[in-house]
């Protein structure tokens, strides 16, 4: 809890005191006149008895008799006499201060025949004295103690202890998940990317829980990105190592066998071409991931583009006794980068041609709706294991060649490039296995409603 607990605790009490002071001050200002008119005299049988006794002494013996009685009975405690004895000049017989309000109320009460505890006395010498007992709590009675000696401690301790417990519980309730978040952040910063918080939060339902859920989502995304980058670096290294090794072998053999130099130069040229192709695809993917691409966007017919791609792919597939089937529709205009989408759709179609077996066909369907267009490319192969479908569009992901019984060219970057190109156009791409066999890749693109510069969301 620490600092937050004390902030909550002192803030709670400060708010309580300020609120009480303001409310009390406003109430006092509003009722000040009424407070001043409250009864300031003691009016009960005991007080009336004491006033009668002092009045009788003054009538019979005057002030001298009262002085003798006080001296004999009270000694130096004469100023503790609870009643005031005031002459016509407003002075107390024993020299004590007489509040004006109290004297005024006493004289008014003297005119009331039903008022007890007050008497007007005339001494044998003719001096008139007013005898009455003021209330102890009046602020002008300085000889009266303003603060009680024995305060009730329990009523004061109960709210203090209650507020202490409340502040502690509130601080614990707030700081506990924050402490988990802090620990998780430190662990995440140390490289433990599998750190998550929601499992420790429990079943809370508040803003801190939302923050913890957002942290877990962020951690999941960062872990996936870091894992993908590591895997990409490893795959690039692996893909580059093989042609480089063959180049080194060809160069060494050229030195040892000059008579085979022409044949070895052809091998060098072939491996150089593979390296150039791989580096080109990597650069394309890198530009797409960084949203650095050709910003030339315009309206074009997506149906005509798919028809041209299907025609080219069908011509190539015919040499392997395969077919590419597409029924061209009427013109469908979309807004985007035609060359970028051409490459994306062509990668998907060529991938389907590679995987579909001989004497089969690849079906391409184009469907228009209010939201956009849907391009479905399906082959007749064995499909892909369900657990591998989510990662099919990641770089260097290729289906097991032995399982498919086909030799797949390329480096597993085609579908990754297609995914990023589609995302740049605010579309989506997914893959699924159809029931009758084969893999289908569905690409959805918006119509011409969104004119953008190719920056992904």
Secondary structure by P-SEA (a helix, b strand, c coil): ccaaaaaaaaaaaaaaaaaaaaaaaaaaaaaaaaaaacccccccaaaaaaaaaaaaaaaaccaaaaaaaaaaccccccccccbbbbcccccccccccccaaaaaaaaaaaaccccccccccccccbbbbbbbcccccccccccccccccccaaaaaaaaaaaaaaaaaaaaaacaaaaaaaaaaaaaaaaccccccccccccccccaaaaaaaaaaaaaaaaaaaaaaaaaaaaaaaaaaaaaaaaaaaaaaaaaacccaaaaaaaaaaaaaaaaaaaaaaaaaaaaaaacccccbbbbbcaaaaaaaaaaaaaaaaccccbbbbbbcccbbbbbccaaaaaaaaaaaaaaaaacccccbbbbbbbbbcccbbbbbbbccccccccccccccccccccccccccccccccccaaaaaaaaaaaaacccccccccccbbbbbbbbbbccccccccccc
